[in-house]
Amino acid sequence: MKKKLFYLSVALMGLAMAVSCCGKQEEVKDDAANADAAIDAIMQRKSVRAYTGDTIPCEMIDKLLRAAVAAPSGMDVRPWHIVVMTDKSQYEECFAGNFNMDKFMQAGAVFIFCADTTVTRPPRENPDAPAVTTPNPIWRDDMGACTENFLVAVEALKLGAVWTACYPFHDRMDPVAKYLQLPGNIVPYSIVPVGYPAGENQPKDKWDESRIHYNKW
């Protein structure tokens, strides 16, 4: 009887170890699949300039915004403010004179990425001092990262988008700033129409080995 119990215990231990190993293998497979999906979204990102006009669900918009603001930010300042435009009756005034108007009108939503060009915080050399407002010299870097995060999320959700320039072109910036009544320290940086793609769009192969350098130029 004792031998039977011993062999049964050994068998159960072996089964438990097998299940544990299988679980770990599945975790590794899941991690690899998630990594592949992330890389695929980056590699498949493309500029889409024609849309079906269908409405984008609120839950998708929420995912896009959360992905955008997960971007890195120098000194963790997070200068971004994002205006979501869905009322097309406002577009003629908000985007007056913008040659991308046809894209905006086709899109399910238009996202205006705005930046606070200042930062209010205690001096770095004296963190206990009162907060002061100073220019933020790296807001452009943060906004580029924020916009790119957004574009990759668009691709992951099987939507389409194109980054249309706003800053530093005043003919595009000024109507937006005026219509939205942006404070003086807030700059419209980029305008991104998003929608369901109309037609086929393919990513460009931008790999150029001559642009890659190891250890020195």
Secondary structure as UniProt FT lines:
FT   HELIX           2..44
FT   HELIX           58..68
FT   TURN            69..70
FT   HELIX           74..76
FT   STRAND          80..85
FT   HELIX           88..90
FT   HELIX           91..94
FT   TURN            95..97
FT   TURN            99..100
FT   HELIX           101..106
FT   STRAND          109..116
FT   STRAND          118..121
FT   TURN            124..125
FT   TURN            127..128
FT   STRAND          132..135
FT   TURN            137..138
FT   HELIX           139..156
FT   TURN            157..158
FT   STRAND          160..161
FT   STRAND          164..165
FT   TURN            167..168
FT   HELIX           170..180
FT   TURN            184..185
FT   STRAND          186..195
FT   HELIX           209..211
//
